Amino acid sequence: MATYKGFNTQGEYHKFRTTDFNLIKHDLLNHFNIRYGEKLMKPTFGCGIWNYLFDPFTSDITDKIVEEVKTIIDYDPRVNADNITVVGYEHGIQIELDISLVNTNETSTMVFQFDRNLGAALAVSL
C-alpha cells in the first residue's frame, strides 16, 4: 500500500499516477526547476542555483549551491540529504544527491544537471 500518492505527467508512458519514492523524486525535480519568484503567491519558493550558472566555479559558489540544495531538501519533510556532490562541467553544474526516505531504509541517488544552454535542470538519474 502506497504511503504517498500523487500526479505526474512526466516520464515513460506518461503514467499519471505515481506513489512513494518516485513521487518524492519528481517533486524534488520540480522544485529544482522552479526559480525564485516563478510560483504564484509564493515568491520565496524555488531554487537559486540558476543564479550561479554563469559565475566562475569556485569553492565559495560550490558552498552556496550545497546550501541551496540543503534548503530544498529541508523543505520536503519526507526525505533527508545524506551526501551532496557538486561538479562543474562545460555547460553548467551537476549535482549528485544521495537521499533517504524518512522512517524507512530506502535510499536513492539523484543526479541533476543545470544546463546553461537548455535552461533546465535535467534529472540524469532518478
C-alpha positions, 0 to 999 in steps of 0.5 A: 500500500502506497504511503504517498500518492500523487500526479505526474505527467512526466516520464515513460508512458506518461503514467499519471499516477505515481506513489512513494519514492518516485513521487518524492523524486519528481517533486524534488525535480520540480522544485529544482526547476522552479526559480525564485519568484516563478510560483504564484503567491509564493515568491520565496519558493524555488531554487537559486542555483540558476543564479550561479550558472554563469559565475566562475566555479569556485569553492565559495559558489560550490558552498552556496549551491550545497546550501541551496540544495540543503534548503530544498531538501529541508523543505520536503519533510519526507526525505533527508540529504545524506551526501551532496556532490557538486561538479562543474562541467562545460555547460553548467553544474551537476549535482549528485544527491544521495537521499533517504526516505524518512522512517524507512531504509530506502535510499536513492541517488539523484543526479541533476544537471543545470544546463546553461544552454537548455535552461533546465535542470535535467534529472540524469538519474532518478 
